[in-house]
Amino acid sequence: MYSLFAIMMFNVGYTGLLYASVILQKHGAIQAPKLGQNKNTTALAGLVKNKFWTLGIVLNIISIPVYMVILSVSTLSFTLIVTRAGIVAVFIYALRVLKEKLTRFEILGLVLLYAGFIIGIFGVQANSTGLFRNNAGTLGIFVMIYVFIAFCMLIFNKTKNGKAKEVILTLGASISGVGGTVALKIIPAVLGKDLHEPGYIFNLFNFPELGRILIGVFTPHTGYFMGSIYFYIYISCFAFNFLLLTMMFQYGRAAVTIPVNNTINFLGGILFGAFAFVEEIGVFSWIGILLMVVGIILASRVETTLVEAEKKAKETRELE
């Protein structure tokens, strides 16, 4: 059993990696040729050559095993609430680097965001029970997630309106992100081992365990069978999320897409945690959650300068 302090430190480390990755990917993506408007090879080459985007991807890759460790020892609800506090990185970036000013609504959003964080964090259980109580129903939800992702990808190219494209990409990226997060949380819960066993944590560096999961589909009637299924669900959701998130960074306004994506991931994870895991959420936590959602929406407008950066990058490419 890990202490609250240890679990909090895991979450703080992951939060730093996550938001540094998001800011760098956004900043690099708006400077590169857009996916869907250019040849895929040209767009991907442009992204890879951009040092900001590449560094963001590296940090994202590093964060994955850290996240898997966190989900092995902490409840999904607790982790999602703590990581919301990381949006402060976006505000610091906007204020210190982009020299943006805060409006009264944005200040109110910050106050609500952190009031919700303080209230919510003390109303949820931190240590994971390791219990997973719904398999068939959860798999059914994943089927619906795949159908929704396919729908978003099919109608994107047929949509001409820029705002509609923004909404489609944001929803697709958000839902695929929820699917990947929940699949990661489920994997250690279905392996048939006690998550609090000394020395046992599942992550990408636990090679013996990872190897057993990769071939788990060939061993029915074991925990590794379902663990393998959820691992491949995670891989597929991660791939869709990578594509849709990159396109969202390129086509969407940061002031709209990042907070909406953040909020949907948060709410989807919370609801999934309540549905699939033995995670109790108290009244104070729900109040905190509501305050954070409102705060994120109000305070997200500080990122609007990134839209101007996108316009300048586009003008530069046209001149070249």
Phi, psi and omega in degrees: 000124181271148180286160177300322180297315180296317180296320179297319179295321174303313183294320179297316178298316179295320181299318178299314178297317184298309185283331172296320178296316181297313182296316180293319179295318178298312182297321179284324184295324181286349179264352185256160175303143186279138171293136180095340177249340179236171175300142183303320180295321179293316181295315181294321178297320178296322178293314182297325181285342181279120187293328179293312181296316182298317179295321177299319179294319179300314179296323179296318179296317179297326184288338186297307178297329176297317180296323180293323176297314181300313183291342177283335187241349185237155176288153180297319182299314181297315181297317181295322179291316181296316184292339177298331180297341181293349179295347175302331178298323178294318180294317178298317179300315182292320185280318185274320183268313182271355176058041180275157178254148179265134173272174179296323179294322180291321176296317177299320178298318178296318179298314180294321181301310184279334172295317178296322179297314182294319180290315187288327187292336182267003182250007179236155178285134183272312183284134180285140176278341183078003183271136179230118193248005182213113181258302183299315180296320180293318177298323177298321178294322178296324176300315179296325178297315179297320179297318180293318179298316179299319178299314180299318182289327181288321185270350183300309183292340180271354182264129182262328183292128183296320180295320179296320177300318180300314181294316181299312182294320180295315179295316180297316179295321182293312183294320177293326176294320176299315180300316180294318180299313183292321178299319177297321180292324184286325187311303181294337182285338182254007182284349178081019179239157177282118183294341181263008176298132183307128177083359182256113171219130178271127172204179185292347179265357176273078191298318178300315180292319179298319178297319179294328180286322181300326180255013183297336180294344180265004180235077181298164177064024175230163177297331181291336178296307179290326177300320179294317180300313181290331177295316179288332172296317178299313181301316181291318178296321178297319180295314178296319180296320179301313181293309185291325179292319178298316178293324177297318178298326184278320186264334188264154173284132183299325183296339181255310191290315185295311178293324179293316177299316179300314184291318180295318176301317181296307183294319179298318179294319179298313181295320178297318180299319179290327183281315190261337184241163177276075181237116180267135180238119184280173181299317181297325179293319179294324176297315178298319179299315180298317179296320180294319180298313178297318180297317179298317181296315182290319187275349186293345185292349180290351181271005189298335179298333178297332176295318177296323177297324179294317180298317180295321179296320179295317179298322179296317179296322181293323179291327179287000000 
